């Protein structure tokens, strides 16, 4: 069951907003409402997120979650820091460091992670990372405009976009890549095109595979490994 969530903008001094939807009670000020959230047994309020959870247990779990971690995970290629391991992987995959998402994917497959996270048949045996083909930038054609929007005409897509730039971003994204990774939980059938997507899935604790610290430690170690592999491959090319 999803947590019951309420929101309030504490920067809004308008007393008309000081109403508790759960208790159906009006308060004179926003601060009075927040004090109510803190004192009432009807609420399990996270003040950092402005969310109300259905039980104290769910609130405690929320406090232990990755949402409340500081930005202390540093990219192994620069000084930028992130809250989540998936954000580090996404940052590297994005091409910010002149690395393609295909290089990152290949490097992760090469690590032979146990339990396996590679989709069967996606590991390219005998391929060297330095020989992977480059990823040319795709340019959206204005002729994709159908009178109302810009349409992707790649097979099995037909998505539409309001601007030509949005279509071009879509064409150069992983939207049309094949699934490369799978959840290591044998009872889960989720598959992902990018390792950042897999990590984000594990971070969500949907499959209850592990705790926040283990997720962070394991995937940051993996990020460092695949980054080192990519760099060594680039230097030898």
FIKOLZA-1660 file (N, C-alpha, C; in steps of 0.1 Angstrom, whole numbers, plus 5000, padded with zeros to 4 digits):
% residues 237
   i   px   py   pz ch aa at
   1 5008 4988 5000  A  X  N
   1 5000 5000 5000  A  X CA
   1 5009 5012 5000  A  X  C
   2 5006 5022 4992  A  X  N
   2 5013 5034 4991  A  X CA
   2 5010 5043 5003  A  X  C
   3 5020 5051 5008  A  X  N
   3 5018 5060 5019  A  X CA
   3 5008 5071 5015  A  X  C
   4 4999 5075 5025  A  X  N
   4 4991 5086 5024  A  X CA
   4 4999 5099 5024  A  X  C
   5 4998 5107 5014  A  X  N
   5 5007 5119 5013  A  X CA
   5 4999 5132 5012  A  X  C
   6 5003 5142 5020  A  X  N
   6 4997 5155 5020  A  X CA
   6 5009 5165 5018  A  X  C
   7 5005 5176 5012  A  X  N
   7 5015 5186 5009  A  X CA
   7 5011 5200 5015  A  X  C
   8 5020 5208 5019  A  X  N
   8 5017 5221 5023  A  X CA
   8 5029 5230 5020  A  X  C
   9 5027 5242 5015  A  X  N
   9 5037 5252 5012  A  X CA
   9 5039 5261 5024  A  X  C
  10 5049 5258 5032  A  X  N
  10 5051 5266 5044  A  X CA
  10 5056 5280 5042  A  X  C
  11 5059 5283 5029  A  X  N
  11 5063 5297 5026  A  X CA
  11 5051 5306 5023  A  X  C
  12 5039 5299 5022  A  X  N
  12 5027 5307 5019  A  X CA
  12 5020 5310 5032  A  X  C
  13 5020 5323 5035  A  X  N
  13 5014 5328 5048  A  X CA
  13 4999 5329 5048  A  X  C
  14 4993 5326 5037  A  X  N
  14 4978 5327 5035  A  X CA
  14 4971 5317 5044  A  X  C
  15 4964 5322 5054  A  X  N
  15 4958 5313 5064  A  X CA
  15 4947 5304 5058  A  X  C
  16 4942 5308 5046  A  X  N
  16 4932 5299 5039  A  X CA
  16 4938 5286 5036  A  X  C
  17 4952 5285 5035  A  X  N
  17 4958 5272 5032  A  X CA
  17 4961 5263 5044  A  X  C
  18 4958 5269 5056  A  X  N
  18 4961 5262 5069  A  X CA
  18 4949 5253 5072  A  X  C
  19 4947 5243 5064  A  X  N
  19 4936 5233 5067  A  X CA
  19 4941 5219 5066  A  X  C
  20 4938 5211 5076  A  X  N
  20 4942 5197 5076  A  X CA
  20 4931 5189 5069  A  X  C
  21 4935 5183 5058  A  X  N
  21 4925 5175 5050  A  X CA
  21 4921 5162 5057  A  X  C
  22 4930 5157 5065  A  X  N
  22 4928 5144 5072  A  X CA
  22 4919 5146 5084  A  X  C
  23 4921 5157 5091  A  X  N
  23 4913 5159 5104  A  X CA
  23 4902 5169 5101  A  X  C
  24 4901 5175 5089  A  X  N
  24 4891 5184 5085  A  X CA
  24 4890 5196 5095  A  X  C
  25 4902 5201 5098  A  X  N
  25 4902 5212 5108  A  X CA
  25 4910 5224 5102  A  X  C
  26 4905 5236 5105  A  X  N
  26 4911 5248 5100  A  X CA
  26 4920 5254 5111  A  X  C
  27 4931 5259 5107  A  X  N
  27 4940 5266 5117  A  X CA
  27 4943 5280 5113  A  X  C
  28 4946 5288 5122  A  X  N
  28 4948 5303 5120  A  X CA
  28 4960 5306 5111  A  X  C
  29 4971 5298 5113  A  X  N
  29 4983 5300 5105  A  X CA
  29 4989 5287 5100  A  X  C
  30 4997 5288 5090  A  X  N
  30 5005 5277 5085  A  X CA
  30 5013 5270 5097  A  X  C
  31 5019 5279 5105  A  X  N
  31 5027 5274 5116  A  X CA
  31 5019 5266 5126  A  X  C
  32 5006 5270 5128  A  X  N
  32 4997 5263 5137  A  X CA
  32 4994 5249 5131  A  X  C
  33 4993 5249 5118  A  X  N
  33 4990 5236 5111  A  X CA
  33 5002 5227 5112  A  X  C
  34 5014 5232 5110  A  X  N
  34 5026 5224 5112  A  X CA
  34 5028 5218 5126  A  X  C
  35 5024 5227 5136  A  X  N
  35 5025 5222 5150  A  X CA
  35 5015 5211 5152  A  X  C
  36 5004 5212 5145  A  X  N
  36 4994 5201 5146  A  X CA
  36 4999 5188 5140  A  X  C
  37 5006 5189 5129  A  X  N
  37 5012 5177 5123  A  X CA
  37 5022 5171 5132  A  X  C
  38 5029 5179 5139  A  X  N
  38 5040 5174 5149  A  X CA
  38 5034 5168 5161  A  X  C
  39 5023 5173 5166  A  X  N
  39 5017 5169 5179  A  X CA
  39 5006 5158 5177  A  X  C
  40 4999 5158 5166  A  X  N
  40 4988 5149 5165  A  X CA
  40 4992 5134 5162  A  X  C
  41 4985 5125 5169  A  X  N
  41 4987 5111 5167  A  X CA
  41 4982 5106 5153  A  X  C
  42 4974 5115 5147  A  X  N
  42 4968 5112 5134  A  X CA
  42 4978 5114 5123  A  X  C
  43 4989 5119 5126  A  X  N
  43 4999 5123 5115  A  X CA
  43 5013 5117 5118  A  X  C
  44 5019 5114 5107  A  X  N
  44 5033 5109 5108  A  X CA
  44 5041 5117 5097  A  X  C
  45 5044 5129 5101  A  X  N
  45 5048 5140 5091  A  X CA
  45 5063 5141 5090  A  X  C
  46 5068 5141 5078  A  X  N
  46 5082 5144 5075  A  X CA
  46 5083 5158 5071  A  X  C
  47 5089 5166 5079  A  X  N
  47 5090 5181 5077  A  X CA
  47 5100 5184 5066  A  X  C
  48 5109 5176 5063  A  X  N
  48 5119 5178 5052  A  X CA
  48 5112 5177 5039  A  X  C
  49 5103 5167 5038  A  X  N
  49 5097 5164 5025  A  X CA
  49 5082 5169 5024  A  X  C
  50 5077 5174 5035  A  X  N
  50 5063 5178 5035  A  X CA
  50 5053 5167 5031  A  X  C
  51 5055 5155 5037  A  X  N
  51 5047 5143 5034  A  X CA
  51 5042 5137 5047  A  X  C
  52 5030 5132 5046  A  X  N
  52 5024 5126 5058  A  X CA
  52 5022 5111 5055  A  X  C
  53 5028 5102 5063  A  X  N
  53 5027 5088 5061  A  X CA
  53 5017 5082 5070  A  X  C
  54 5012 5070 5065  A  X  N
  54 5000 5064 5072  A  X CA
  54 5004 5057 5085  A  X  C
  55 5017 5055 5088  A  X  N
  55 5020 5050 5101  A  X CA
  55 5034 5054 5105  A  X  C
  56 5037 5053 5118  A  X  N
  56 5050 5057 5123  A  X CA
  56 5061 5048 5117  A  X  C
  57 5057 5035 5115  A  X  N
  57 5067 5026 5109  A  X CA
  57 5071 5030 5095  A  X  C
  58 5061 5034 5087  A  X  N
  58 5064 5039 5073  A  X CA
  58 5073 5052 5074  A  X  C
  59 5070 5060 5083  A  X  N
  59 5078 5073 5085  A  X CA
  59 5092 5069 5088  A  X  C
  60 5094 5060 5098  A  X  N
  60 5108 5056 5101  A  X CA
  60 5115 5050 5089  A  X  C
  61 5108 5042 5081  A  X  N
  61 5114 5036 5069  A  X CA
  61 5118 5047 5060  A  X  C
  62 5109 5057 5058  A  X  N
  62 5112 5068 5050  A  X CA
  62 5125 5076 5054  A  X  C
  63 5126 5078 5067  A  X  N
  63 5138 5085 5072  A  X CA
  63 5151 5077 5069  A  X  C
  64 5150 5064 5069  A  X  N
  64 5162 5055 5066  A  X CA
  64 5164 5054 5051  A  X  C
  65 5155 5059 5043  A  X  N
  65 5156 5057 5029  A  X CA
  65 5166 5066 5022  A  X  C
  66 5169 5064 5010  A  X  N
  66 5179 5071 5002  A  X CA
  66 5175 5086 5000  A  X  C
  67 5162 5089 5002  A  X  N
  67 5157 5103 5000  A  X CA
  67 5164 5112 5009  A  X  C
  68 5168 5108 5021  A  X  N
  68 5173 5117 5031  A  X CA
  68 5189 5116 5032  A  X  C
  69 5195 5110 5023  A  X  N
  69 5209 5110 5023  A  X CA
  69 5215 5123 5018  A  X  C
  70 5226 5127 5023  A  X  N
  70 5233 5140 5017  A  X CA
  70 5239 5137 5004  A  X  C
  71 5242 5148 4997  A  X  N
  71 5249 5146 4984  A  X CA
  71 5264 5144 4987  A  X  C
  72 5268 5131 4989  A  X  N
  72 5282 5128 4992  A  X CA
  72 5288 5117 4983  A  X  C
  73 5281 5114 4973  A  X  N
  73 5286 5104 4963  A  X CA
  73 5292 5111 4952  A  X  C
  74 5305 5110 4951  A  X  N
  74 5312 5118 4941  A  X CA
  74 5315 5110 4928  A  X  C
  75 5313 5116 4917  A  X  N
  75 5315 5110 4904  A  X CA
  75 5330 5107 4903  A  X  C
  76 5334 5095 4899  A  X  N
  76 5348 5091 4898  A  X CA
  76 5356 5099 4887  A  X  C
  77 5349 5107 4879  A  X  N
  77 5356 5114 4868  A  X CA
  77 5356 5129 4870  A  X  C
  78 5349 5134 4881  A  X  N
  78 5349 5148 4883  A  X CA
  78 5345 5151 4898  A  X  C
  79 5343 5163 4902  A  X  N
  79 5341 5167 4916  A  X CA
  79 5326 5168 4919  A  X  C
  80 5317 5166 4909  A  X  N
  80 5303 5167 4912  A  X CA
  80 5298 5156 4921  A  X  C
  81 5289 5160 4930  A  X  N
  81 5284 5150 4940  A  X CA
  81 5269 5148 4938  A  X  C
  82 5265 5136 4942  A  X  N
  82 5251 5132 4940  A  X CA
  82 5246 5125 4953  A  X  C
  83 5232 5124 4954  A  X  N
  83 5226 5117 4965  A  X CA
  83 5226 5102 4963  A  X  C
  84 5223 5098 4950  A  X  N
  84 5220 5084 4947  A  X CA
  84 5230 5078 4938  A  X  C
  85 5233 5065 4940  A  X  N
  85 5242 5058 4930  A  X CA
  85 5237 5059 4916  A  X  C
  86 5223 5058 4914  A  X  N
  86 5218 5059 4901  A  X CA
  86 5220 5072 4894  A  X  C
  87 5221 5083 4902  A  X  N
  87 5224 5096 4896  A  X CA
  87 5238 5097 4892  A  X  C
  88 5247 5090 4899  A  X  N
  88 5261 5090 4894  A  X CA
  88 5262 5082 4881  A  X  C
  89 5256 5071 4880  A  X  N
  89 5256 5063 4868  A  X CA
  89 5249 5070 4856  A  X  C
  90 5238 5077 4859  A  X  N
  90 5231 5085 4849  A  X CA
  90 5240 5096 4844  A  X  C
  91 5247 5102 4853  A  X  N
  91 5256 5113 4849  A  X CA
  91 5267 5109 4840  A  X  C
  92 5273 5097 4843  A  X  N
  92 5284 5091 4834  A  X CA
  92 5278 5087 4821  A  X  C
  93 5266 5081 4821  A  X  N
  93 5260 5076 4809  A  X CA
  93 5256 5088 4799  A  X  C
  94 5254 5099 4805  A  X  N
  94 5248 5111 4798  A  X CA
  94 5258 5117 4787  A  X  C
  95 5271 5112 4788  A  X  N
  95 5281 5117 4779  A  X CA
  95 5288 5130 4784  A  X  C
  96 5286 5133 4796  A  X  N
  96 5293 5145 4802  A  X CA
  96 5308 5144 4801  A  X  C
  97 5313 5131 4802  A  X  N
  97 5327 5129 4802  A  X CA
  97 5332 5122 4789  A  X  C
  98 5325 5125 4778  A  X  N
  98 5328 5120 4765  A  X CA
  98 5328 5104 4765  A  X  C
  99 5320 5098 4773  A  X  N
  99 5318 5084 4773  A  X CA
  99 5304 5081 4768  A  X  C
 100 5302 5072 4760  A  X  N
 100 5288 5068 4755  A  X CA
 100 5281 5059 4765  A  X  C
 101 5268 5059 4764  A  X  N
 101 5261 5049 4773  A  X CA
 101 5264 5035 4768  A  X  C
 102 5267 5033 4756  A  X  N
 102 5271 5019 4751  A  X CA
 102 5284 5015 4757  A  X  C
 103 5293 5024 4759  A  X  N
 103 5306 5020 4766  A  X CA
 103 5303 5016 4780  A  X  C
 104 5295 5024 4787  A  X  N
 104 5292 5021 4801  A  X CA
 104 5285 5008 4802  A  X  C
 105 5275 5005 4793  A  X  N
 105 5268 4992 4793  A  X CA
 105 5277 4981 4791  A  X  C
 106 5286 4982 4781  A  X  N
 106 5296 4971 4778  A  X CA
 106 5305 4969 4790  A  X  C
 107 5309 4979 4796  A  X  N
 107 5319 4978 4808  A  X CA
 107 5312 4971 4819  A  X  C
 108 5299 4974 4822  A  X  N
 108 5292 4968 4833  A  X CA
 108 5290 4953 4830  A  X  C
 109 5286 4950 4817  A  X  N
 109 5285 4935 4814  A  X CA
 109 5298 4928 4816  A  X  C
 110 5309 4935 4813  A  X  N
 110 5322 4928 4814  A  X CA
 110 5326 4925 4828  A  X  C
 111 5320 4932 4838  A  X  N
 111 5324 4929 4852  A  X CA
 111 5319 4916 4857  A  X  C
 112 5309 4910 4850  A  X  N
 112 5304 4896 4854  A  X CA
 112 5298 4897 4868  A  X  C
 113 5290 4907 4871  A  X  N
 113 5284 4908 4884  A  X CA
 113 5275 4896 4888  A  X  C
 114 5277 4892 4901  A  X  N
 114 5270 4880 4906  A  X CA
 114 5262 4885 4918  A  X  C
 115 5248 4882 4919  A  X  N
 115 5240 4875 4908  A  X CA
 115 5240 4883 4896  A  X  C
 116 5238 4876 4885  A  X  N
 116 5238 4882 4872  A  X CA
 116 5228 4893 4870  A  X  C
 117 5232 4904 4864  A  X  N
 117 5223 4915 4861  A  X CA
 117 5222 4917 4846  A  X  C
 118 5229 4909 4838  A  X  N
 118 5229 4911 4824  A  X CA
 118 5218 4902 4817  A  X  C
 119 5211 4908 4808  A  X  N
 119 5201 4901 4801  A  X CA
 119 5208 4890 4792  A  X  C
 120 5202 4878 4792  A  X  N
 120 5209 4867 4785  A  X CA
 120 5211 4870 4770  A  X  C
 121 5223 4868 4766  A  X  N
 121 5227 4870 4752  A  X CA
 121 5232 4884 4749  A  X  C
 122 5232 4893 4760  A  X  N
 122 5237 4907 4757  A  X CA
 122 5252 4908 4759  A  X  C
 123 5258 4898 4765  A  X  N
 123 5273 4899 4768  A  X CA
 123 5280 4896 4755  A  X  C
 124 5288 4905 4750  A  X  N
 124 5296 4904 4738  A  X CA
 124 5309 4898 4740  A  X  C
 125 5310 4885 4739  A  X  N
 125 5323 4878 4742  A  X CA
 125 5334 4882 4732  A  X  C
 126 5346 4884 4737  A  X  N
 126 5357 4887 4729  A  X CA
 126 5358 4901 4723  A  X  C
 127 5349 4910 4727  A  X  N
 127 5349 4924 4722  A  X CA
 127 5357 4932 4732  A  X  C
 128 5365 4941 4726  A  X  N
 128 5373 4950 4734  A  X CA
 128 5366 4964 4734  A  X  C
 129 5366 4970 4746  A  X  N
 129 5358 4983 4747  A  X CA
 129 5363 4994 4738  A  X  C
 130 5376 4993 4735  A  X  N
 130 5382 5003 4726  A  X CA
 130 5377 5002 4711  A  X  C
 131 5371 4990 4708  A  X  N
 131 5367 4988 4694  A  X CA
 131 5352 4990 4692  A  X  C
 132 5345 4994 4703  A  X  N
 132 5331 4997 4702  A  X CA
 132 5329 5008 4692  A  X  C
 133 5319 5007 4683  A  X  N
 133 5316 5018 4674  A  X CA
 133 5311 5031 4681  A  X  C
 134 5314 5042 4675  A  X  N
 134 5309 5055 4681  A  X CA
 134 5294 5056 4679  A  X  C
 135 5288 5065 4686  A  X  N
 135 5274 5068 4685  A  X CA
 135 5272 5081 4678  A  X  C
 136 5270 5081 4665  A  X  N
 136 5268 5094 4658  A  X CA
 136 5255 5101 4663  A  X  C
 137 5255 5114 4664  A  X  N
 137 5243 5121 4668  A  X CA
 137 5233 5121 4657  A  X  C
 138 5221 5118 4660  A  X  N
 138 5210 5117 4651  A  X CA
 138 5203 5131 4651  A  X  C
 139 5200 5136 4639  A  X  N
 139 5194 5149 4637  A  X CA
 139 5179 5147 4632  A  X  C
 140 5171 5154 4640  A  X  N
 140 5156 5153 4636  A  X CA
 140 5153 5161 4624  A  X  C
 141 5145 5156 4615  A  X  N
 141 5142 5162 4603  A  X CA
 141 5128 5170 4604  A  X  C
 142 5128 5183 4600  A  X  N
 142 5116 5191 4601  A  X CA
 142 5104 5184 4595  A  X  C
 143 5106 5175 4585  A  X  N
 143 5095 5168 4578  A  X CA
 143 5088 5159 4587  A  X  C
 144 5093 5157 4600  A  X  N
 144 5086 5148 4609  A  X CA
 144 5074 5155 4615  A  X  C
 145 5072 5168 4612  A  X  N
 145 5060 5175 4616  A  X CA
 145 5048 5171 4608  A  X  C
 146 5037 5166 4616  A  X  N
 146 5025 5161 4609  A  X CA
 146 5014 5171 4609  A  X  C
 147 5017 5183 4612  A  X  N
 147 5007 5193 4612  A  X CA
 147 5003 5197 4627  A  X  C
 148 5005 5188 4636  A  X  N
 148 5002 5191 4650  A  X CA
 148 5014 5189 4659  A  X  C
 149 5023 5179 4656  A  X  N
 149 5034 5176 4664  A  X CA
 149 5045 5170 4656  A  X  C
 150 5057 5168 4662  A  X  N
 150 5068 5161 4655  A  X CA
 150 5067 5146 4659  A  X  C
 151 5067 5138 4650  A  X  N
 151 5065 5123 4652  A  X CA
 151 5077 5115 4649  A  X  C
 152 5080 5106 4659  A  X  N
 152 5091 5097 4657  A  X CA
 152 5086 5085 4648  A  X  C
 153 5093 5083 4637  A  X  N
 153 5089 5073 4627  A  X CA
 153 5097 5060 4628  A  X  C
 154 5105 5059 4639  A  X  N
 154 5112 5046 4641  A  X CA
 154 5103 5035 4644  A  X  C
 155 5106 5023 4641  A  X  N
 155 5097 5011 4642  A  X CA
 155 5092 5010 4657  A  X  C
 156 5079 5008 4657  A  X  N
 156 5072 5005 4670  A  X CA
 156 5073 5017 4680  A  X  C
 157 5073 5029 4675  A  X  N
 157 5074 5040 4684  A  X CA
 157 5062 5050 4681  A  X  C
 158 5063 5058 4671  A  X  N
 158 5053 5067 4668  A  X CA
 158 5049 5077 4679  A  X  C
 159 5059 5080 4688  A  X  N
 159 5057 5090 4698  A  X CA
 159 5057 5104 4692  A  X  C
 160 5050 5113 4698  A  X  N
 160 5050 5127 4692  A  X CA
 160 5055 5137 4702  A  X  C
 161 5061 5148 4697  A  X  N
 161 5067 5158 4705  A  X CA
 161 5063 5172 4701  A  X  C
 162 5063 5181 4710  A  X  N
 162 5058 5194 4707  A  X CA
 162 5069 5202 4699  A  X  C
 163 5082 5199 4701  A  X  N
 163 5092 5206 4694  A  X CA
 163 5102 5197 4687  A  X  C
 164 5109 5202 4677  A  X  N
 164 5118 5195 4669  A  X CA
 164 5130 5191 4678  A  X  C
 165 5134 5200 4688  A  X  N
 165 5144 5197 4697  A  X CA
 165 5141 5185 4706  A  X  C
 166 5128 5184 4710  A  X  N
 166 5124 5173 4719  A  X CA
 166 5125 5160 4711  A  X  C
 167 5121 5160 4699  A  X  N
 167 5122 5148 4690  A  X CA
 167 5136 5144 4689  A  X  C
 168 5145 5154 4687  A  X  N
 168 5159 5150 4685  A  X CA
 168 5165 5144 4698  A  X  C
 169 5162 5150 4710  A  X  N
 169 5166 5144 4722  A  X CA
 169 5161 5130 4724  A  X  C
 170 5149 5127 4720  A  X  N
 170 5143 5114 4720  A  X CA
 170 5151 5104 4711  A  X  C
 171 5155 5109 4699  A  X  N
 171 5162 5100 4689  A  X CA
 171 5176 5097 4695  A  X  C
 172 5182 5106 4702  A  X  N
 172 5195 5103 4707  A  X CA
 172 5195 5097 4722  A  X  C
 173 5184 5094 4727  A  X  N
 173 5183 5088 4740  A  X CA
 173 5183 5073 4739  A  X  C
 174 5181 5066 4750  A  X  N
 174 5181 5052 4750  A  X CA
 174 5168 5046 4747  A  X  C
 175 5158 5054 4743  A  X  N
 175 5144 5050 4741  A  X CA
 175 5143 5038 4732  A  X  C
 176 5152 5037 4722  A  X  N
 176 5151 5026 4712  A  X CA
 176 5162 5016 4714  A  X  C
 177 5169 5017 4725  A  X  N
 177 5179 5006 4728  A  X CA
 177 5172 4994 4732  A  X  C
 178 5179 4983 4731  A  X  N
 178 5174 4970 4736  A  X CA
 178 5176 4969 4751  A  X  C
 179 5169 4961 4758  A  X  N
 179 5170 4958 4772  A  X CA
 179 5184 4952 4774  A  X  C
 180 5192 4957 4784  A  X  N
 180 5205 4952 4787  A  X CA
 180 5206 4945 4800  A  X  C
 181 5198 4950 4810  A  X  N
 181 5200 4945 4824  A  X CA
 181 5186 4941 4829  A  X  C
 182 5187 4932 4839  A  X  N
 182 5175 4927 4846  A  X CA
 182 5177 4927 4861  A  X  C
 183 5166 4928 4868  A  X  N
 183 5166 4928 4882  A  X CA
 183 5172 4914 4887  A  X  C
 184 5181 4914 4897  A  X  N
 184 5187 4902 4902  A  X CA
 184 5177 4893 4910  A  X  C
 185 5165 4899 4913  A  X  N
 185 5155 4891 4920  A  X CA
 185 5148 4882 4911  A  X  C
 186 5150 4869 4912  A  X  N
 186 5144 4859 4903  A  X CA
 186 5129 4860 4902  A  X  C
 187 5122 4866 4912  A  X  N
 187 5108 4868 4911  A  X CA
 187 5103 4881 4904  A  X  C
 188 5113 4888 4900  A  X  N
 188 5110 4901 4893  A  X CA
 188 5113 4900 4878  A  X  C
 189 5105 4904 4870  A  X  N
 189 5107 4903 4855  A  X CA
 189 5111 4916 4849  A  X  C
 190 5114 4926 4857  A  X  N
 190 5118 4940 4852  A  X CA
 190 5131 4939 4844  A  X  C
 191 5132 4946 4833  A  X  N
 191 5144 4947 4825  A  X CA
 191 5146 4962 4822  A  X  C
 192 5159 4965 4819  A  X  N
 192 5163 4979 4818  A  X CA
 192 5173 4981 4807  A  X  C
 193 5172 4992 4800  A  X  N
 193 5181 4996 4789  A  X CA
 193 5194 5001 4794  A  X  C
 194 5194 5007 4806  A  X  N
 194 5206 5013 4811  A  X CA
 194 5208 5008 4825  A  X  C
 195 5221 5008 4830  A  X  N
 195 5224 5003 4843  A  X CA
 195 5219 5013 4853  A  X  C
 196 5218 5026 4850  A  X  N
 196 5212 5036 4859  A  X CA
 196 5198 5033 4862  A  X  C
 197 5190 5027 4852  A  X  N
 197 5176 5023 4854  A  X CA
 197 5175 5012 4864  A  X  C
 198 5184 5002 4862  A  X  N
 198 5185 4990 4872  A  X CA
 198 5188 4995 4886  A  X  C
 199 5198 5004 4887  A  X  N
 199 5202 5008 4900  A  X CA
 199 5190 5016 4907  A  X  C
 200 5183 5024 4899  A  X  N
 200 5172 5032 4904  A  X CA
 200 5161 5022 4909  A  X  C
 201 5159 5011 4902  A  X  N
 201 5149 5001 4906  A  X CA
 201 5153 4995 4919  A  X  C
 202 5165 4992 4921  A  X  N
 202 5170 4986 4934  A  X CA
 202 5169 4996 4945  A  X  C
 203 5172 5008 4942  A  X  N
 203 5171 5019 4952  A  X CA
 203 5157 5021 4957  A  X  C
 204 5147 5018 4949  A  X  N
 204 5133 5020 4952  A  X CA
 204 5129 5010 4963  A  X  C
 205 5137 4999 4965  A  X  N
 205 5133 4989 4974  A  X CA
 205 5120 4981 4970  A  X  C
 206 5116 4983 4958  A  X  N
 206 5104 4976 4953  A  X CA
 206 5105 4961 4955  A  X  C
 207 5117 4955 4953  A  X  N
 207 5119 4941 4954  A  X CA
 207 5125 4937 4968  A  X  C
 208 5127 4947 4977  A  X  N
 208 5133 4944 4990  A  X CA
 208 5146 4936 4990  A  X  C
 209 5155 4939 4980  A  X  N
 209 5167 4932 4979  A  X CA
 209 5177 4934 4989  A  X  C
 210 5178 4947 4994  A  X  N
 210 5188 4951 5003  A  X CA
 210 5185 4964 5009  A  X  C
 211 5194 4968 5019  A  X  N
 211 5191 4981 5025  A  X CA
 211 5199 4993 5018  A  X  C
 212 5196 5005 5022  A  X  N
 212 5201 5016 5015  A  X CA
 212 5217 5016 5015  A  X  C
 213 5223 5013 5027  A  X  N
 213 5237 5014 5027  A  X CA
 213 5244 5004 5018  A  X  C
 214 5238 4992 5017  A  X  N
 214 5244 4981 5009  A  X CA
 214 5242 4985 4994  A  X  C
 215 5230 4991 4991  A  X  N
 215 5228 4995 4977  A  X CA
 215 5239 5005 4973  A  X  C
 216 5241 5015 4982  A  X  N
 216 5251 5026 4979  A  X CA
 216 5265 5020 4978  A  X  C
 217 5269 5012 4988  A  X  N
 217 5282 5006 4987  A  X CA
 217 5285 4997 4975  A  X  C
 218 5275 4989 4972  A  X  N
 218 5277 4979 4961  A  X CA
 218 5277 4986 4948  A  X  C
 219 5268 4995 4945  A  X  N
 219 5268 5002 4932  A  X CA
 219 5278 5013 4930  A  X  C
 220 5283 5019 4941  A  X  N
 220 5294 5028 4939  A  X CA
 220 5307 5021 4936  A  X  C
 221 5308 5009 4942  A  X  N
 221 5320 5001 4939  A  X CA
 221 5319 4996 4925  A  X  C
 222 5307 4993 4920  A  X  N
 222 5306 4989 4906  A  X CA
 222 5308 5000 4897  A  X  C
 223 5304 5012 4900  A  X  N
 223 5306 5024 4892  A  X CA
 223 5321 5027 4891  A  X  C
 224 5328 5026 4902  A  X  N
 224 5342 5028 4901  A  X CA
 224 5349 5018 4892  A  X  C
 225 5344 5005 4893  A  X  N
 225 5350 4995 4885  A  X CA
 225 5348 4997 4870  A  X  C
 226 5335 5000 4866  A  X  N
 226 5333 5001 4852  A  X CA
 226 5339 5014 4846  A  X  C
 227 5340 5024 4855  A  X  N
 227 5347 5037 4850  A  X CA
 227 5362 5034 4847  A  X  C
 228 5368 5026 4856  A  X  N
 228 5382 5023 4855  A  X CA
 228 5384 5015 4842  A  X  C
 229 5375 5005 4839  A  X  N
 229 5376 4997 4828  A  X CA
 229 5374 5005 4815  A  X  C
 230 5365 5015 4815  A  X  N
 230 5363 5023 4803  A  X CA
 230 5376 5032 4801  A  X  C
 231 5381 5038 4811  A  X  N
 231 5393 5046 4810  A  X CA
 231 5405 5038 4805  A  X  C
 232 5407 5026 4810  A  X  N
 232 5418 5018 4806  A  X CA
 232 5417 5014 4791  A  X  C
 233 5404 5011 4787  A  X  N
 233 5402 5008 4773  A  X CA
 233 5404 5020 4764  A  X  C
 234 5400 5032 4768  A  X  N
 234 5402 5044 4760  A  X CA
 234 5417 5047 4759  A  X  C
 235 5425 5045 4770  A  X  N
 235 5439 5048 4769  A  X CA
 235 5447 5039 4760  A  X  C
 236 5442 5026 4759  A  X  N
 236 5449 5016 4751  A  X CA
 236 5445 5017 4736  A  X  C
 237 5435 5025 4733  A  X  N
 237 5430 5026 4719  A  X CA
 237 5438 5036 4711  A  X  C
% end
